[in-house]
Amino acid sequence: MREFAPFDAAERFLSSLLCPTRLLAAVSGGSDSTGLLLALKQALDTGKYSHSLTAATIDHALRAESAAEAQAVAEMCDRLGIPHRTLVWTGEKPATGLSSAARDARYRLLADAVAASGADVLVTGHTADDQQETIAMRAARAQSDNLGLAGMAEATLYDRRLWILRPLLGVSRSAIRAWLSGQQVGWIDDPSNTDPHYERVRVRHRLAASVDFAPHVEGAGRRALSDAAAALIDSCATCHAGALLRLAPDVRKADPAVLRHALATLVAIAGGRSHRPASDAMDRLMTLTVTDLPGRMTLSRALVVSRTDGIYLTREARDILPLTVEPHSVGIWDGRFLVTNQNDEARVIEAGASPPPADRQMRLTAGQIRHLARVLPQITAPGSKESEASEAAHRCSVEPAFPLFDRFLPDFDLQLANAVARLFGRKAYMPTPV
């Protein structure tokens, strides 16, 4: 995959957008995001594109200099004629897991900025260097079939509502800095980018100049695998009561790699997990399911039962904790159901629903129906009796939740995520803007 210069990458990206789009660029003031902003601005100034540009800076308030750095970005945007806003991460910061918490806060605030500015998409300055580091980190801790070797997608759907686009994934940091220096444009160096306390910095220092993987090749392979798994789910899977999945016996004839990816995905969905099972657990599951001999196993909070008439997946009936959803609030129960409470009082969501009606097509056993009653949600008011559950459920809506896809969905998994959504009767995810 040839490397692009920043301006060429910006033009290539703008040409790929399917319709006139208002872009919000996340700009920290570092070389990568400054290069992104300037390249997009110069490409738009050619008059060849019917898109527009705005910018936002997130002040994490973790260093004394951060406010001044955000102000410097605001002044740069003012000189360029680009609307800009700064959002500050307020409140207490966690003592542990700071990087993860900062990332969550950053995307939440950027999504707010997109909405406030009337933008359509968020663009970030991730580079080929970031891609290389991401793949190296994922490979070092990979436990799930090395799917992380596909790296970051050029487009990722955030929170089911906002596409994050990365125009500079094919551009190296050195190329961006050389381009900026050639225009006598400076940037801010964040000292945390050289602090070995952070995993990414340690990986950056260890990486060799050349690597033995190609992200674009791995990404294409991941897309093909996910698309094939989506087709398999569409043709072989059915869902009962939003909690019991069945794969028809013919699924065992599928390509083993495709079946493995489909099963790993459905296990995560059935268990309400945000990650697929570890590779060794999937090895055991494949051994169980490739024949039509009866058997069962649990993994990632899911129960998988292999029978002659198919493969069944559902939530295992243990460690299902209650959830209180405050008035006019939303909560995710057990990682599997999104509950919206439109009442003026709190509602408690817990396992123990009435047994669902039988499904002749699935030919469920009495044991399966009893199991479903133990893993499906029941809505009650705090302190109410079980007999009052139907009244408590009034003005509460429940829909399937998929933590595997709902927070961050790379575009190479979009068709697979939509196959899962169809299986559960949930609406499709937003289409990509490119």
N, C-alpha and C positions, 0 to 999 in steps of 0.2 A: 504494500500500500504506500503510494508516494506521499511525501509530506507536502502540505500546502503552506504558502506564506499566509500571514494573517489576513491581508486584504483579499487574496484569492479565496481563502476559506470563507470569509464573510460573504463574498459574492455568490459562491457556490451554495451557501446556506440560504441566502435570501431568495435565490432562484428556485429553491426546493419548496418553499412555502406555497401551499395550495390556493390561498386566497389572501387579500390584503389583511395584514396582521399588525397589531400594535405590540411591540416587544418591550418587555421590561428586563433590562440588564442588571444583574447583581454585581455591584462594583465595590470591592474592598479598598481599592487604591494600589493593590499589588500589581506586578507586571502582567499577570495573566488576564485579570479582569479589566485592567486599563487598556491592554491590547485589544481585547474583545470590544470594548466600548468604542475605541477610536476606529477600529477596522469597520465596524458596523456603521458608524457615523459617516466615514468617508465613502463607503459603498452606497449608502442611501443618498449622499449628496450628489452622486452621479446623475440622479433623476431617473434611473432605469427601473426603480422598484416603487410599488405603491404601498410600502410599509412605513411605520413610524416607530420612534424610539423614545423610551423613557428609562430612568435608572433609579436604583435604590441601593442604599448602604445599610448594613446591619451593624450597629455598635453593640458588641457583646458586653461592653462595660467590664471587661476582665483585666484591662491594662489602663494605666493612667493616661496613656497617649491616645487611646481609642477615639475619644470625642474630637480631638484635634485632627486626627486622620480622617474621620468622617466629614469634618468641615472642609478639609482640603479636597476631598472628592466632590463635595457640593460646589465648591468654587470652580473646579475644573469643568464640571457639567454646565455651570452657568456660562463660562467662557465659550463652551461649545454650543450653547443654545439647546441643551438637553434638559427637560424637566427632571428634577431629582428630589427624592425624599430620603430622610434618615429615620430609621426605626431603632429603638433601643431595647435590648433585652433587660428588663427590670426584674426586681425580686431577688430572693436568695438563690445563690448558685450551689449546686450539689458538691459535697466534699469528694465524692467518687463518681466516676463515669461522666466527668465534665465534658469531654469531647463529644460524646454521644448526646448529652443534654443540649450542648451548644448547637449541634447540628439540627436537632429537632426544633429548637427555638428559632434558628435561622430560617428554616424552610417555612415554619408557621408564620413568621413575620413577613417573609418575602411573599407568601401567598396573600397575606393581608394587603401588602403594597400593590400587588397585581390587581386585586379587586378595587382598591381605592383609586388607582390611576386609570382604570378602564382598560388595562392591557389584556391581551389574549393569552400570551405565553410568557414564561420566564426563561431567560437565556443566561447561562453561566459560563465562566471562563476555564472550565476543565480542559487540560491539555493532554498531549500524548504522554508526557511525563507522569501526570496524575493517573492515566490509564495503566501505564506500566507498573506504577506503585500499587494500584488497587489490585491488579491481577496477582502480583507477587505476595501481597498480604493475604489474599483469599486462598492462594495455592498453599501457603505456609500453614494455614489452619483449616484447610478443606476437609470436611467429613461427609460431604454429600455429592459424590460422583464428579467432583471438579467442575461443576456447572459455573463456578465463579470465574473460570478462565475466559469466559466470554467478555469479562470486564464490564465497564459502564456502557450502557446503551446511549446512542446519540439522542434518543428521546425517551423520557421516563414520565409516566403519569403519577402525579402526587395527589394522594387523598381523594382519588376518583374525580378530581375537579380541575386540575391544572397540569398542563404539559410543561416539563422542564426540558429544554433543548440545549445541546452542547456543541456549538459550531466549531470549536477549536480542538476537538479530539484528535485530529490528524496533524496538529501543529505542535512542534516542540517548544518548550519554554525558552530555549536558547534562541530559536528563530524569532519568537515574539520580542525578546529583549533586544535583539539586534535590530529589528524593525523599529521599535520605539526609539532606540538610541540614534538611529539614522534620521529620525524626525526631531531629535533633541527633546524627547518627552521622557520625564523621569517617572519613578514609581516608588511606593512605600514598601520597605522590607519589614515584614512582621517577624520579630525575634522568635516567635513560637515555631516558625518554619525551620529553624535550625536547632531546636531544643530536643535532644535525644530522649527526653521523657516520653515523647509521643511516638507511637508505633510507626506512623508513616515516615517520620524523619529518620528513624533507624533503618527502615527499609530503603529509603532514598540513598542513604550512605552505603548500603550493601550492594545495591544493584550495579551490575556491570554495564558497560556501554552497549552491549548487544544482549538480546534475550532470545530464548529458543521457542517463543510462541508468537503468533500473529493475531492480535485482537480482532481484526476484521474477519479473519478466517474462522476463529472460534465463535464469534458472534453470529456469522452466517450458519455455522453448524448448529448452534443453539436454537436459532430461529427455525431451521428445518426440523429439528427434533421436536420442538414445542408444537409446530404446526401439525406434524404427524400425530403427536399425542392428542391434540385437539380433535383431529379427524377420528381417532380411535374412540375417544370419549363420546363424540357425537353419534357414532354408529353402534356402540356397544353398551353404553351406560344408561341407567334409569335411576330415578330418585323417588323415594317414598317419604312423605311427611317431613321433608326438608332435613332428614337426619339419617336415612338409610340408603346407601348406594349399592347398586347391583351391576356387576359387569357380566355380560352374557358369556356362556362357555367358550364361544368362538374367539374370545379375546386372547385365549392362550395360544392361538395360532399366529398372533401378531409378532412383528419383529421384536426380539427381546429388549433391545435398547429403548424402543418406543413404548413397549408395555411397562418397562421399569420406570420411565419418566412419567407416564400417565398414572401409574400406581403411587409413585412418590408424591405426586401432586395431590391426588385424591386422599391419600392418608393424611397429609397436612391439612386439607380442607375438613375432613371428617373429625380430626382431632382439634381443630381450631388453632393450629400452629402457624407461626409466621415463617417457618423454615421447613424444608423437606427433611425426611428422616436421614440419619447418618448412613454412610455407605454400607457398613457392616450389617446394620439392621435391614437394609434393602436386599442385601445378599440372602439373608435368611427368608425374607418375604418372597423373593423370586423362587427360591427352592420350594417353598410351600405351594405357590400358586401355579407353577408351570405344569403340574399334573392335575388330574381331576380327583385325586385322592382327598378325602375329607381331612380337614385340619384347621387350626386357628392359632393366631398369635396377636399380641398387642405390641404396638410401637407408636411413639409420638401421640400418646393418649387415644389412639384409635384401636378398635377391635376389627381384625380382618378374619373372616371365616371363608374357607374354601370348601365348596360343595360341588357335586357333580353338575348341578344346575347353574353354577356361576360362582362369582367371587363377591362377597358382601362386605361392605365397610360401614362402620358407624363409630360413634364416640364410645369409648369404654365407660362403664357405669361406675366410676369412682372419682374422687377428688373433684367433684363438680360443685363449686362454691356458689353461694347466693350472691346476688348483686342488688344493691339499693340504687334506684334511679330517682333522683330528686325531681320535684315538680318542673314541668316544662324543660326537661333535660333529655339528653341522649346518653346511653351507655351500651357497652358491648359485653354481653354475657357469655362467659366461657369461651370467648374467642370465636363463637359460632353464630351469634344472633345480635343484630343491632336493634335495640329497643328504644323507641321514642315515647316518652311519657308526656302526654298533653294534659294531664290532670293537675289540679291545684294541690294535691298531696303526693307524697313519695309512693313508689311502688317497689315491691321486692320481687326479684326474678330468681327462681330456683327450680331445680329439677323436680319432676313429679307430676307431669301433665296426665290428663286422662288418656287411656290407650287410643291410638289413632285407629280409624276404620281399616278393615282388612283390604288388601290389594290383591285381587285375583290374579292379575298379570304377574305379580312378583311371587305369588304362592308363599306368603310368609307363614312361618310356624308360630304357634302360640308363644313360644319362648322369645322369638324376635319381637313380637308385638309388645310383650311385657317389658322387654329391654328398651324399646323405644320410649315407653312411658317413663322410664327412669332417666332418660337423657334429654327429653324434650322440655322446653321451658313452661313453667306455670307462673302466672302473674298474680300476686296478692298485695293487699294493703298491709302495712306493718301492723301486726297484732291481730289480723283478721283470721277467720276460720277457713279451712280448705273449701268448705261448701260455698264460700263467698267469692271464690276465685274468678268465676265468670263475670261477676259485677266489677271486680277490681280491674279486670282486663279492659274495661270500657275506656276508650280514648287512649289506648296504648297500641302502637303499631310495632310489628316484629318482622324483620326481614333477614335473610341470610347475610352473614358477614364472612369475608375471606381475608384474614390477616396476611396470607401469603401474597396477595395481590393488591389489597385495598390501600395500603400506605404508599408503597413505591412499586410501580409496575413497569418494568422495562419493555420497550416496544417489541422486542423479540419474543416476549411471552403474551402479547396481546391476544392473539387468536386462541391460545390455550385458556387464558382467563375468561374470554367470552364463551368458550365451550362450557366451562364450569358454570358461568352465569346462566347459560341456557338450561343446563342440567337442573339447576335449582329454581328456575323460573324468575330470575332476577334480570333487570334490564342490562343491556350491554354497556361496556366501558366506553368512555369518550374516544372517538377516532383520532388518530394522529393528525397534526396539522401539516405534516410534510409527506 
